[in-house]
Structures are given as structure tokens and as C-alpha cells.
């Protein structure tokens, strides 16, 4: 009886140990979370936002991760080692990847748990592909991800702005796509396979953060990594962020356009930028596209550039700081065709 009582005691202790997890393996012993960076040349080579993101995750304690993909790393020398595997393909478009069913074999090989998707830049060239067509491609790609893994976690970027010299429509096309992404994601997300939006557009400046109006420099890569990190960390923690997250500054704004006066072949315009967020801003950007050949000849209270029909207006050195609820106004003169001077649709962002 004494030996039997010892046996009962041993079994009871074992059951208690298992029930409370004392004897379970440490979390780090579990299979690593497989993360696929999916995109074009901005992700591929050198794609150094991946290195910076990897390092940020590691130093924050997310060590049980594995970046996956069939493309070798482009090589980034920041003085630390990182996992360079990715699925970035230079020159590829979201519509092309979807139309040619290129994603399924990549998924079969990499078996990701999470996809970080920054796609659409190459779809913007020339203004030939409508936003709706790009979103339809996104939808097909999401379906292929879920067919590969019903529990796929998908983080889709509002892609970084672009303003190359050879594409006057690109800047506005990116804005149109980015504005449509949160609504698209909200309509397709599920509890089992959530779609999370990472805002990589806000605060990114094509003049200072790229070398050619498209491809990021080191400053741009750092901004991308900083914007990828919060939603990815939340997903790794088992938390699904809102489909349309507020930027880290809480940056939301509106821009109002009006024509002050017009005369033979010319007119004066004015735009008011208002900080609608609950936090102060340090900078603002407004973009819009003229539809009838208007050309700006002079501007004030802004740093303004026009590339073809697309106008980008940024704050001057003295009016970028807008407290919550505050506004500022800038103006310009421009030529027009004396027949149609329709008000353009404006897009506004704060950082």
C-alpha cells in the first residue's frame, strides 16, 4: 500500500505540472513564425527596410521569427546580421503576379504564417491601370494566400509615395490607391485571416527619402521599417490592429481648395490645411491633380512642385507645426484655358 500511495502521489504531481505548464517547453522552442516580405524592387534589392525591421524585432525580443522567400538578399551593411530571405521581385506588378498566378508556388516553397505585402508601385507607371484593377489583383492574391494557409495573417502597405521625373501621373495614382486600401481591407478581413493595413505613405518624402523619386535611400528604408514594426509586433502578439490604423502621430488632416479670382488666362487659388487629429503635427503635405492643363506660376507659404498635372505642396519652414485643430493657408497663381477650371480633389497628410 505504501508503494501504491507513492505512485498515486507521483501521478498527481505530474498531472498538476502539465496542467499549469511548468514542464512545458519554453516559448522559444516552438516553431519560428515564418514572415514573407512580398513586393517588387523596393522589397528586393537592396530592400534594406527588411534588415532594419529584422533588427528592431530582435532587439525588442521577437527572436523566434524566420523571414522566408526564394529571393536572395540584396546586401545591407548596417553592422549587424539579419535574415535576408524575401519574395521581392524587381519590376513586378501586383496585377502581373495575380494574372500569371506567380504567388502560389512562392507560398508553397516558403510556407509563411505572415505576409508583409508592399505591391503596386509598378502598376502605377503611365496611369494605365485603374485603382479598381489593382485592388482586384490584391483580392486574388489574398485568396491564394488563404488557400495556402487558412490562418494567414496579411499586412498590406499603403505604399510609399513616388514621383519620378518620367511619370507625371504616378504621385496622384499612388494617393488614389492608398486611399482605397483601408476600405478594401475592411471588406475582406476575417477573424481567422485578418488583413492589417500598415501606413508607409504618411511622413515619407520622395525628395529626401529616395534617390530617384521611387526607390528609398537609407533614410527612406528606416522610415519604412519604423512603419512596418507596430502592426507586425501586434500581430506577433496575437492582437489584430484596426484595419485603418492612425499614423503614429495621430496625423489626420483636411485640405480645402478655392479659387480666389480668375482673369484672362490666369487665376489665383488658395488651399487651407487643417489638423483634424488630437496631436500636433510637425509637417504637412497636400497633393492634387489638375484636369485641364493648369500650370502654377507662383506660390507662397508653401514649398510647391508641379510634375505634369500633379501638384505636391509641402509646408514652408515656418508653418509645418500645427497644433490639434489648427490650420494654415497657402496660395498660388496659375494659368488656365479659360474654359474649364474645375476644383481638383485634394489629399492631405501630416507627420
N, C-alpha and C positions, 0 to 999 in steps of 0.2 A: 504493500500500500504506500509506503514511503516513496518508493521509486516512481510509482504511478503519479503521486502528487507532485513530485518534481517535474515529471513530464508535462502535466497539466499547466504548471506554472510557466514552463518554458514556452509552451504553445501560446498561452495567454499573452506573455510578454512579446512574442513575435508578432501576434495579431495587432497589438497596440502600436508597436513600432511601425508596421506597414501602414496602419490607419492614419497615423499622424505624420507620415512622410519622413521620419527620422532616418530610415535606412535607404531612402530613395536616392538615385544618383543626383549629383549636383546639376543645376540647370545647364552649365557649360558642356555637360556630357551629352546633351541632346543633339540631334542632327542640326547643323547650322541652317539658318534661314537663308534661302537662295534668292538673291536680288539681281534682276536683269535690267541694266541700263539699256534702253531701246531708243534708237534715234538715227540721225544722219551724221554728217561730219562734225557737228557741234558736240556730239557724244563720242565719236570715234577718235580721230587723231588731231591734236593730242587729247582733246576731251578732258582737260585736267580738272574740271569740276568733280570728276569721279574720284580722283586721288584726294582732293581736299575733303570731299564728303566722307570717304572711307576713313581718313584720319580723324575727322570730327567724331564719327561714330565710335571709333576705337577709344579715343581719349575720354568719351562720355560713358564708356562701359559697355557699349554694344559690340562685344568681341566675338559673339557666336553667329557670325554672318559670313556669307560667301557670295561675292559678286560673280555672276555667271554670264556666259556668252561665248560665241565662236570667234570673235574678233580679237586679235592680239592688241595689247595696249600701245598707244602712240608714244609713250615715254614722257614722263613729267618728273623733273628733278627738283623736289622740294626738300630733300634731305631726310625723307622717311620712306619706308617701304609701304606698299599698298597692293591691293588685289586689282589688277588691271583688266580682268575679263569683262567683256561688254558685247552688246549687239548693236553697235553703231556702224552705219554703212554710208560712207561719203557719197553725196549726190542722190541718195534715195529719198523718195517722197512717200507720204502716208498712202496716197492713192495708188501709187505703183506697187507698194508692198502688199496692199489689200487686193488689188486686181490680179496680181500674179501669184497670190497665195504663198508668199515667201515666208510668212511668220510661222506656220505650223512646224516645219522641220527645225527651225531655230528653237522653238519651245520644246519639241521632243528631245533635242540634244541637251538643253540647259536645265529643263525641269524647274523653272523658277516658282517661288512662292509669292514673290512681289515683283511687279514690273514698274519701272520708272520710265515713262514714255514722254520724250520731247521730240515730237514729229510735226511737220507741217511747213517748215521753212522752205523746202524745195518746191512745195506745192504753190507757194506764193509768187514765184517768178512769173512776170509778164501779166499777172492779173487774169489769167485764162480759166483758172479752176475756182468755181464758186465755193463759198464757205460751206454751203449745204453738202457739196460733194466731198469735201474733206471730212466733215462730220460723219457722213455715211461710211467713209473708209474707216474712221475711228470705230464706228459701231461694229463693223465687220471684224476688225482686229480684236476688239473686246470679246466678241463671240468666239473667236478662235482661242483666245487666252482661256476662257471659261471651259471650252471643250477639252483643253489640255489639263486644266485643273479647276474644278468647280468652285474651289475656295480661293481662287486667285485674288490677291489684293492688288489694285491697279492705281497708281498715282500718275495722273496726267498733268503735264505742264501747260500753263498759259505761256506759250513760247516767248523767248526773248525777242525784243523788237529788232527790226532790220531796216536798213536804209542805204542800200548800196547805190553807187552812182549810176549803174545801168538799169535800175528798176524803179521808176518814179511811182509806181503803184504799190510797191511792196510794203511800205510803212503802214498805209491805211488798211491793206489786206490783212496784215498781222493783227491789227487792232480789232478788225471785224471778227476774225477767227477767235481771238482771245475773249472777246466779249460774249461769244456764243458758247464757249466751252462749259462754264458753270451750269447753264441750263440744260445742255446736252447731258452732262454728267449726272445731274439730279434726276433726269428721266430714265437713266439706265442703271443707276447704282442699286445694289441689293444688299441685304444684311449678310448674306453668305459671301458675296464677292463685291465689296464696296469699291466705288470709284471716288478717289480723293483728288481734289484739284490743288496743285502747287503753283502759286503765283510767281513765276520767274520774270514777268514783264515789268512789274512795278519797281521803280528805282533803278532800272537798267538803262544806261545811256549809250547809244550806238557810237557817239563821238569819243567818249572817254573809255568805254568798256569793250571796244572791238578794235581790230586793226584794219578792217575793210568795210565796216558797216554791217557785217554779218557774223563773223567768227570772233568769239571772245578772246581778249588778251587775259593776262593773269588777274587783273582787277575784275574783269567780267566773270572769269571762272570762279573766283572767290564769292562773288555775289550769287552765282548760280548755286554753289554748294550751300551757302547760307540759307537760301530759299528752299532747297530740297530737304534740308535737315529736319525742320519742325514736323512736317506731315509724316515723313518717314519714321522718325522717332516715335510718334504717336501710334502709327500702325504697328511698329515692332512691339509697342507696349500693349497691343490689343485694343487700342482705342481708335475709333473711326472719327476723324475730324469732320466738321461740316463740309458739305460739298463745295461751297463757295467761301473759303476762309478769308477773313480780313487780313490784309498785309500786316506785317509786324508793327508798323506804326499806326495801325488802325486807319490807314490812309484811304479816304473816300472823298471825292470832290465832284462838283458840277461846274460846267463852263457854259456861259450864256453868250450868244453871238448876236450882235445887232449892227445894222448899217446906220451910221450917224447922218450921213448925207451922201449924195451922188450927183455927179455932173457929167458933162460930155466926156465919155471915155474913162472916167476915174470915179473913185468913191472912197469914203473913209469908213472903216469898220472899228468896232470895239468889242472886246471879249472880257467878261468878268469871270474870274476863277474863285470859287468858294470852297472852303474846307468844311465838308459835312461830317467829318469824323469827330471823335471825342478827344483826339490828341493833336498836339501841334505838329505842323509839318516843317521840314527844312528845305524842301524844294517841290516844284510842281512842273508838270508837262501837259500841254494841250496839243492834240493833233486833229487835223481835219483835212478834207479833200475838196478842192473846188471842182465844180462840174462843167463850167463853161469858159475855161481859159483865163480866169482871173489871175493876175500876176501882182504880187505885193512889191511895192516900190520903196516903202519906208515903214519902219516900226519904232515903237517906243515902249519903255517899261517892260521889255522882254528881250530875250536872245532868240531870234527867229530865223529859221531857214526854210526855203521852199525848194522842193525837188520835184519838178514836173508839176502835177496838180496837188501834191501832198505838202502840207504845211505843218511844221513842228515848231511850237513856241514853248520855250522854257523860261523860267524866272530869270530876272536880272539878279545881280549880286546883292541887291538891297531889298527885294520883295519876295524872296523864297520862303521866309519864315511866316507861316500863317497860323495863329492860334486857332483853337477849335471854334468854328462858326464864323471866322473872319474871312474876308475876301479882298481881292486886289484886281485892278483893271489894267489892261494894256490895249494899245491901239495900233492902227496901221492905215496906210493909204495903199490903194491898188488900182490897177487898170481893169476895165471890164468891156464887154462887147456891145453895151447899150441896148441889149435885147433881153437877156436873162441874167439876173443877179440873185439866184435862189440862195437861201441860207443853208450852209452846209451842216451836216451832223458832226458834233464835236465829241471827242473822247478826252477824258481828263484823268490824271493820276497824280498822287502825292507820294513823297518819300521823306 
